[in-house]
Amino acid sequence: MATVEASESAKRRRTGSMPSLGVDVSYLRRGSVAFRRANLAMFLAGCGIFSILYCTQPVLPDLSHQFALSPVMASLSVSLPTAGMAIAMLVMSSLSEVWGRTRLMIVSLFAAALFQLLLPASPNYTALLILRTLEGIALSGVPSTILAYLAEETDRESYGLAVGLYISGTTIGGMSGRFLVGALTDAFSWRAALLVVGVLAALLGVAFMWLLPPSRHFQPRAFEPRALALSLVARLRDPGLLLLYAAGFLAMGSFITVYNYISFRLVAAPYHLSQTLVGGIFVIYLVGTFSSTWMGRLADRIGRRQTLWMGPALMLAGLAVTLFLPLALVLLGVAIFTFGFFATHSIATSWVGKRALTGKAQASALYFFFYYTGSSVVGATGGFAWSSYHWPGVVAMLSALVVLALGVALLLRRIPPVALATPAASAAA
């Protein structure tokens, strides 16, 4: 497929896809049918990825009870797949440079759906963790590639919106998957709930394959492991990219920790919420659907340097509000925190795709490597804070991390843009 995609791109250059007005219609532009198809495909991919990746999060108390696990051990069902994804993305990003973007994403989605369908048959917790880790590895082919696809195929004015819509899909997938799992666990069992997620993920994979426009600007590289490794290392030499990687690590680590342990807080006194109601907490993800799209547009308009700091500031405010006892205030605090997280993530991901002039898939993979490493490391570490000091301990730990994320965002305002052909393009990076 990589050869086909490259030949299509070469054919366009030979036949001339540039109208007299200087607009290359081979790029996906806001308002076009191809742009809408691509964004619906990306939205569905985000739904599929996150409905699988975090499907065990709302049932952590159930897993803890059934398998006699501590909160830290139960959280491994979330931390291990994200760790597997983080590591595998470094390989998948290089593979996409050779094999092609679209093929890798399609295969990854179907492989993850297959593992999800096997998950309910896990005879013990060890088998469940093995399958969850394999799911994370399979899923890694999508986030490691999707931003490179959008950066290559979408015109500059539409790119921020496209990334924001993809992130919106991740919020819908994260919310609906968790809510569905919580409700089905109450009605049937967690095994039945995970099976339903697998069926839905397979259907989303079919829709993604049908909707996704082919790559028209992808240029395949020869399979040269040393060159690909050196290219990956080169993405670690840009101080701007390094700061964006740090922002992803800190923001995602904090976000997952909040949602890992808020369920333990809400099923205990004084709230005593059911699994269905705890799963319903993830409806708050809809805030992120709005946040990622709106902040993507705002970043396109006034610049990423002027907007990134807003996300961590809101996350910090949300953490403070969750310390109050009334349930309404706890939920409000989580909503503010969620808005701030998705604002941070949407802007940082689109910035990585623009700042990396070459090796875009590898730069995106490194961002997500640190992003999901934060999810695994901080998410698991939060269990010790919960066990020792309960929710105030979790908030204290995360507040320190979010303050660091705010500092990173402010430092990024002082990092000069990379040198590009035009001043407008340079400012975007």
Phi, psi and omega in degrees: 000327179300319180294319179298315180298319180293320181293324176297318179296318180295321179299320180297321180292324181289316184279341177087098178258013183261109177295171183296335180282356177086015180259121180277106185285355177286345176275149177284122183240145179306131179099343181277159178297317181298322179297317180294319178297316180298317183288328174293320177299315180295320178300314180293324177297317177299320177299313182296315181300309189277339173292328177279311191300323185244025184294336180271353185299316181288347182250020177304317176299324178293315178297320179299319181287313185294320184259009180055057184248153169283162176305323179296315180294319179298323182292346177296336178293344173259319186289320183294316176297324178290326176293317177299319177297315183301314183288316184293333181299329179296324177282316183298323181297319177292322178298322181294333178292338182257314191273332183115149184288308190293317181299315182296318180296318181295313179299319182298316181297317181289324178295317179296320178297322178298313178298324179294323178293332178278339188303316182299340180274006182302122182284339181206177185291327178298315178297321178299318180294324178296313180295322179296321178294318177297324176299315180299318179297316180296316182295338188300338181291342181274298182296335179287345187242332193295323180289325176295319177301311181294320180296325181280326191257346185253140178288160191300321183290341183254355189294314181300319178296318181298316178295318179299321179291323175298314180296327175300321177298323178295325179291318179296317178297316179297318181290308186293321179298314181293317180297315180298316180297317179298314182293315181291330177294319177295320185280324184233271178197166179293332178293316178297321180297316181291329177295317179298319178300320179297317179297314180296321180297321178296319178294321177296325177297320178297315180296319179300314181298322182286323187275328192294122175293149180292156175290129179246349182238008178286134177243109184292150176249152175293151180282095178233094187308319181295316180295319179294322178294318179295322177296321178296316179297324180299332179288352178262004183263348180272118182298329178295315178296320179300320178293323177294322176298318179296320179299318178297317179301309185291317183292312183292320178301318179292318183297311182295323180296320177301311184282338174295316192254352175294330179293321177297323180292319188279339176275349181263178177295147003268010189269312179052048180282150176283169178297324179298315180291323176296318176298327178294339177302331184285356171299336177302338177304334179301333174301320180292329177300315177291315185300312185295319180289314182295316180290330175297317177295317182297319179295323176298326186277313187248353176108147182288327179297329182274350186242335187301321184297336183297325182298304179299326179298318178291323177300317180296317179296319180297319177301318181298319182292329181294346181287341178290153186280319182304136184302321181300321180287324176300314181293323177298317179298318178295323179294316178297315179300317181295318177302313181295322180296310183291332172297313179299312184294317181298315182290317183295317181295317179293327179293321178300314181298328179276325184285328180282109182285328176228164179057044185299319180296322180290321177297317177296320180296321178294321176302311182287335174299310178291324179300308182281336171296320175300318178300316183288310187289307183290321180300318179286319181297327178302335178297326178290322177296320179293315182297326184272318189228008179056211189298319177302326177292320178297315181296318180298315180297315184288328178299321178297319180291321181290326174299319176297320178297321177297319176298321177297317180298322179289324176295324180296335177294339183259356179280124181292149177292157176288155183280119178238179186292326184235152178300322181295316180293323179297319180296327180293338183262000000 
